Amino acid sequence: MASARRTDQILTVAVRAAPGRTEVRFRSCILSLLACVASFGAYTNASAVELVIGDPKVYHIGQNAFPFSALPAYYGHPSTRYQQVYAASAFGGPIDIHELVFYATSNTQAPIPGSTMQLFLSVTDRGVNEISYRPFDDNLGADTRLFATLGGGLSLRNAELVIGGVPFHYDPAMGNLLLDVRVSGVSPGQSGPFFAALTGDGSGPMPFSRWHDFGIGFDNRGLVTGFRDNVAEPGTLALLGLGLAGLVLSRRRRA
């Protein structure tokens, strides 16, 4: 704030010889410019808080290709459905989920095979190891929402599959989190990246479990998943406040 005021004073001195209305207009331009700069900073100075469920230091880690890659086509299925439930205890508190992240472990140069993928999120009363061998729709929560719809041929970014979608507010106090992935239009014979997955070794409770409509191995297994919440930094909020104040003041002066 002090530096902004000092800039305004220096620039005002440079035009004191001009008529009074010129000085007011000049100040208004500077304040409007500050508003634009501060508002731009509010959109660009956001940091992503990432919570990763499934620490390979604690659990035995493996890899899986489905539901995003080869196995549905490999088994001859043109479509598949995959669900994964995450224990509420794995989250430290409420989070606004802006991005889901899956971590490739091999075949990372291959694109995601061509298909249509829909990802849904909801709060469920099903626990870990309680979603398998049930109708998929029975596991969904009442607040089920479409998070993202994707086409095939996606490329990884730094060995990560990052899926951005409509922000979903998740409060662990309300229940466990359910990810529901629906894949259709898979071309046979295609293969894609494998992603980090966990298999329980009996040493402790798993943070998630899975359920899918082909293959075997559902309980005590699942994909390592990152949840990203984009939040504004404190300095960004201060800049936004400065920008809004400058914009209001400039409009008053013009009036």
ABEGO torsion letter per residue (X at the ends): XAAAAAAAAAAAAAAAABBAAAAAAAAAAAAAAAAAAAAAAAAAABBBBBBBBGBAAABBBBBBAOAABAAAAAAGBABBBBBBBBBAAABAEBBBBABBBBBBABGAABBBBBBBBBBBBBBBABBBGAABGBBAAAABBAABBBABBBBBGBBBBGGBBBBBBBBBBBBAAAEBBBBBBBBBGBBBGBBBBBBBBBBBAGABBBABBBBBABEBGABGBEBBBBBBBBBBBAAAAAAAAAAAAAAAAAAAAAX
